[in-house]
Amino acid sequence: MKSHSSRAALLVAALAAFAASPALSKTLSKSSLPQVMQVARPPDGEWFGVYVLGQKAGYSFTDVRWGTFQGRQAIVEVATSVLKVTVGGTEATRSISEERYFEPKDGGRLLGFKVEHKGDGGNEVLLGTCSDKGIDLVRKRPGRPDEKRVMPPTAETVENADAPRLVARSGKRFDGIVVDAEDTVEDKKTWTELVGPGVFQAAGVSIPVIRTRTFDEKDKLPAETVLGPDGRVLEVRFGEAMVAKAEPKAVAQKLDKVDLFGLTRVVLAGPVERTVLEPPSEIRWLVTGLAKDARKESYRQSFAELSGGEVRMTIQSRLPKARAQRPVASGSDSELREALKATMSVESDAPSIVETAKKIAGDEKDAWAVARRVNLFVYSTVEKTYGASADRATDVLSQRKGDCTEHSLLMTALLRAAGIPARRVDGLVYMEASDGIPALYWHEWVEAYVGEWVAMDPTLGQPVADPTHIALGGEGRSETAGLIGQLHFRVEKSSQ
């Protein structure tokens, strides 16, 4: 759950509209400014309290201002988010700050960026310098030598810094490009469209507003921005569960004590039979609150529409029948190629990951046999604990502790290094916590392609994930955040 919430908090910071310093506008006429600096907004940035199911779990700050980059004038987009929650009885705080620098003109290209992580997940700074040839990337971590990479060039422009306000002003849809500075450092498509005028209730007063909606091709969780008549952002909403509300700084930074597990779990009427934990097995779940675009049809789960808005979700767990030799050929299969890529977090090309994968695999060529070895290695060597998060596979390998996201991150990197396509899966899993209440908790596990896809759980030590693993998203994306608080499950039938 940790990764979904922290990413959604960053999205609040990145997709909320931004504020600009008026310093340069005193010397230039309004019409000579870039469009992104002409829209009405507060002069000193904007603060937001970030709420999850009504409890304030974090805050964010956003701004667009004049500045410099490498000695030349630039427009600077600033986004900072802080999340502070209790996870498994352990308090965790994560801070992510980002600055993006653009040419100071309409269509001005991205010149560079700085992303800084602190607290839960590890401390690091990413510095990017952009040109037509690519992005020169430097990664700085305490006590380690700098890492340098050259990534593909980006087509991101300054209009992406405040798409909601530009769309509200023009009434026209904006199709943008944003470089993912968190992981793949590759461009992704976004688009912002006008929802229309409306009324917003604040302190018992009705305020006329304009609403826009921003979409992201990767996260698929739209952000609805509500803009007041003076250009202020009143709130940014991610589904029904998460909302960023405009607040004064002192109010925004005053947080609730949020038990993330207890707050977001899906309580069941009774326990699940333990006999279904061993494959082959099947559970038929009856679900409400699961929209059609959130139903992940796959090799192991299917859906049937019932009356009254209820859905039957059938999940099967079985041993794989097809077997492949590693390295598993990807050829023209884009899905497999994507599941073999090294990224900033899934560092399958890092020397320590490659060497460890070689030791685990040995001379074994059967992909399924190696996948089981990797699953057992991660399960048996990574301590199960909260508050020891790491966002990079090499850090997990070094510290050997963490929760489900660390287990899945390391296993995915080791599998890819061993030539086995792998990807992380986000969703729900059945557990009984210390209070004895049977419930589904947010969880992450791994899918490996061993001739066919198979779900595996290195945190619970399951070579084949049991049918209480309910897949709802992937790769730590925030799309599942929109489902928090919306789902209701009950078991119709389980069998082995």
N, C-alpha and C positions, 0 to 999 in steps of 0.2 A: 504494500500500500504506500510505503514511503515514496517510491519513485513517481507514482501517479500524482500524488499531491504536490510534490516539489516541482514537477514539470508544469502542472496546471498553474501553480503560483507564478512561475516564470512567464507563462503565456499571458497571465493577467498583466504583468509588467510590460510584456512586449507588444500586446495587441490593444491595450488601453490607449486612448489618445494622449498626446504629449503636450507639454507647455514650453514656451520659448521666452528667452530673455529679450527685452525690448532695446538693448543697448545699440545694436546696429541700425534698427529701424528709425532711430532719431536722426541718422545722417543720410539715409536713403529714402526716396519716395516709396510709398506703399506699392505702387504698380511695378517698381523695378525689383522687388523682392521675389524670390522663388515662391511658387504657389503654396508650398508647404509652410512657408513663414508668413503668409498673408492671412491664413484662417484665424478666427478669433479663439483665443485660449488664455488661461491665467498666466501671469508673468513669472511666477516663481515655482513652476512645477506642480504636480498633483500627487496627493497622498491617498492611499486606499487601504481600508481594512479588508482582509481576505477571510471570508466566512465559508465554512464547510458545514452544511446542514444546520445553519443558524449559529454555530459557534465560531468565534474568531480565532483562527489558527495561524494567522500571519498578516503581513502588511506589504505594500509595495509603493514605490515612488517612480514617477515617470516625468520626463522632461525632453524638450527639443530646444537646443540653444545654439548660439554662435560660439565657435571655438576655433581651435587650430589643430592641424594634423601634420606632423613633420615640418613645422615652420610655415605652413600655408593655411589660409582661411578655410574653414569647413563648417558645415552644419553637423551638430553632434546630437545623436539620439541617446538618451540615458534611460536605463531601466534597471531597477533594483527590487529584489523580492526577498523576504525573510519568512521562513516557516518554522514554527516552534510548536512541537507536539510531544505527547508521551506515547511511545510505541512499546508494547510489551512490558510496561512498567519502567521503561528507561526514557528519560527526557532527551530529545534530539532537536538541534537547531541547525538549519541550513540557510546560508546566505548566498545569493547569486546576483552579481552586479555586471552589467553589460554596457559598453559604450560603442556606438557605431558612428563612423565619420564619413561624411558625404561631400562631394563637390557642391559648392554653394550656388546651384543653378537648377532650373527645371530639368528633370531627367539626369541630374547629377549622379554619377556612379559612386558606388561604395569604395572608399579609399582604404579603409582598414577597420579593425575592431579590437576590443579588449574585453575578455570575459574572465571574471574572477570568482572562484568558488571558495567558500569558507565553511568550516564546521562539518556537520554530518555529510558524508560523501567524500571528504578529503579536501585539502587546500591545494589550489593550483591556479595559475594564470595562463590564459591562451591569448597570444598576440598575433593578429593577422594583418598583413600588408598586401593590398590587392593591386593587380595590374592586368593588362590584357593577356599576359602570359600565364597568370595563375595567382594563387594566394600563397605567399610565403608565411608559413605558420611556425610559431615558436611556442613550445609548451614548457612552462616553468613550474617545478614542484620543489618544495623544501627538501634540502639534503640530497638532491639528485641533479645530474647534469642536464642542461637544457636539451630538449628534443626539437629537431627541426624537420619540417616536411614541406613539400610543394604540392598544393592541392589545385584542382581545376579552377579556372577563372569563374567569377560570379557575374550575373547580370542584374544584381540588386541595385535599385536606384533610390533616391531620397524620398520619393513619393510613398514608399513603404513605411516610412517613419510615422506617418499620420494618415493612413488610408481612410479610417472612419470619418475624420473631419473633412477630408477632400471629397469623399462621396456625399456627405451631408450637404456640402456646399454646392456641388455640381449636379447632384441627383443621378449621376451615371455610375455604373458598375466600374470598379477598378480591378484589373488583373495584374498581379504583381509577382515578383520573384524575391525570395528571401533565402540567404545562405544559412544553412543550419550550422551555427557556430558551436553547437554543443557536442556533436558526435561525428556525423559523416563529413562535415564541412563541404557539403554539396548543396546546390540550389534546389529549392522546392517551390512549387506553385502555391500562391495564395490568391484569394479573390474576395473583394468586399463589395456588398450590394446594399442598396437602400431598402430598408423595411418600410419606412414611411413615418409620417408624423403621429404623435400620440400624446398621452397625458401621463405624467409621473406623479405619484403621491409622495410628498416629503413633509414631515412634521405637520400633517393634517392639511397641507396646501397642495392644490393641483397645479402642476407646472407643465406648460406645453414643451414637448421634447421632439427630437428626431432620433429614430433608431436605425442603426446599421448592423449588418451581420458579416463577420469575417470568417472565412473557411480556410483550412490548411489541408493540402492533399495528403499529408502524412498522418496528422493527428485526428483529422475528421471530427473534431469537436468544435462546433461553431462558437464564436464569441459574439454575443450581442451587446453592442455599446449604446448607451443612452446618453445623448448630448442635450444639455440645457440651452436655453435661448441666449445665454452669454458665452457659449462655447465651452463651458465646463463639462467634463465627463461626470455624470452622476453615478453611474454604475456600469460594470462590465459583468455579464452573466454567462457562465458556462453550464448549460443545462439547468436543472432545478437544484442541484446540490451545492454548487460553488458560485459565489458571487463576490466581486470586489466593489465595495461601496466607498464613495468619496467621503473622506473625513479629514479633519485637521490632523496635523502630524502627531500631536500628543495623544489624540484619541485613537488614531490608526495603530499606534505602537503599543497600546494597552490591550494585551491579549488575554483570552480565556485559557484555562487549563484544559486542554483537549486530549482525551484518551482516544486516539485515532482508531484503534482496533475495536473498542467497544462502541464507538460512535457509528462506524461504517459497516459493521457486520450485518449479515442477513440471518435473523434468528429463525430456526425451524421449530415445528410443532413437536418433534421427537427425534431421537437419535437415528442415525443411519446404520443399517446392519453391517457389521464388520466383515461378513463373508464376502461382500462385493469388492473388497480391497485386492483380491487376487484375480488375475486374468485367467480365462475369459469371463467377463461379467458385464452387466448392463444395468443402467438406472433410467427409468422414465420419470422425468421431472415435469411437474405442472408449474408453469411460470406466468406471472403477470408483471406488467411494467417493462417488458423487453420489446423495444421498437423493432420494426422489420430490418432496418439498416444495422442493428446491433446483433442480429442473429448470424453467428459465424458457422455456416454450413461447412462441413469438412469430412475427412475420412472417418472420423470417430463420433461426430455429433450431427443430428438432423432435427428438423422442426416440422410440426404439424399444427395448423391453425385450428383452434377450438372455438366454441361459442363464448360470449361474454368477455372477449379480449384475452382469454387464456391461451397459452401455447403449450403444446407437449414437446418437450426437448428430450430426445433419446441420446444417451451417451454410452458408447461401447468401449470396452477395454479388452484388447487381445494382443497376443504375440504377433510380431510381423511375419508374414509369409514370404515375401520377396526379399532376397538377399543380394547385396552388391559388394563388390570389392573396392577397397580404397586405394588411392584417392578416387572418390566417386566422381565420375565424369559429369560435367555440367553441360557441355556442348552449347546448343542454342536455347537451353532451358533457362530463362531469365530468373525464375523463382529459385533454382538451385544456385545460379551464379550469385544472386543477392545473398544467399545463405552461406556463402563461402568468403565473403568480403571481410577484410580487416577494417575496423573503424577506430575512432578515438577511444571508445570504451571497450569494444570487443577487439582487443589487440592481438589477434591471432598471428600476426607477423612479428611480434616482439620476441627477442631471443629467449627469454626465460619461459615464455609460453610454448614456443616451438620445442625447446629442449625437454620440457616436462611432458609434452604430448608424445614425443618420441619414446621416452622412458616408459610411459604408460602403455603405449600401443605395442612396443617391441617389434617383432617380426609378423605379428598378426595382420592379415589382410582383410579378413571378414569385417565389414563395417559394423554390423550388429554386435559382434563380439567386442570390438574396440569401444563402441558406444557404452556398453555395459561396464567396461573397465573404467572409463572416464566418469560415469555416473557414480560408481563405487568409490573412486578416488576422491571426488569432491565431497561426497556424503561423509566419508570417514576421516578426512583431513581438515575440513573447514568447521570450526566451532560454531554451534548454533547460538547466536546472541544478537541483541538489538543494540543500537547506539554505537556500532563499530562499522559504519557504512563505508563503502568505497565505490566510486563511479567508474573505475578502470580495472580491467581484468588483472593487470600486473600487480596492482595494489592488493587485490583479493588474494592472489597467489602468495604475496609477501606476508600479509598479516594473518592469513588463515582463519578468519572469523567473519561473521556477518549473518544476515537473515536471508530470506529466499532470493532477493535480488542479487546478492553477492554470489550465492551458490549457482544461480542460473547464468550469471555473467561469466563466471570462470569456466563453467562447463561448456558454454557456447564457444568461448574462445579456444579451449582445448580441442573441441571437436573440429572446428574449422581448421586449426593448425594440423590436425591429423588427416585432413582431406575429406571430412564428413560434413556435408551441409547441415547447419543447425540454426535455430532461431529461438528467441525467447517468447513466451506466451504469458499474457496477463489475464487474470480472471478470478474465479472463486474456488475455494476448496473446503471440504468439510473438516472441522476440528471441534473438539470440546475443550474450552479454555478452563482456567483454574476455577471459574465460578460454576462449572458443570453444565452450562447452557449450551445445547447443541446448536451450531450455527455454521454458516458459510462465511469464510474470511477471505479478504483480498490477498492474492497470492501470485507468485510467478514461478514458472517451470520452463522446460525446454522441449522442443521438438527436434528430432534428428532424422535425417534421410539416410536410411540404411538399405535402400532398394525400394522402400516405401516409407512414408512418414510414420514416426512412432513418438508418442508423448512420454517423456521421462521426467522424474522428479528427484533431483539430487539433494534437495533439502529433507525430504521424507524418506529418501533411500529407496524409491520405487523404480525399478528398471522399466516398468510400464505403468504410467500414471493411472490411478483408479478412476472410475466414472464419477467421482465427486469433483474431479477437476473440470470446471466449467469455463471454457475458453471464451473470452469476450473482447480481447484486443491483443496487441503484440508489441514487442520491442520497447517496453517501458513508456509507451506513448500515453497521452492524456485522454484519449478517446473514452476510456472506461470511467473517467471521473464524472462524466455526465450521467452515468448509471447509478451512482451512489445515492442511496435512499429511495430509489425507484422500484427496486426488484423485490418480488415475493416468490419463494420457492416452496414446494412441498413434494414429497416422493409419492408418485402414483404406484410404482412397482419397481422392485429390484430383483435381479436374478443372477445366477452364476452358471 
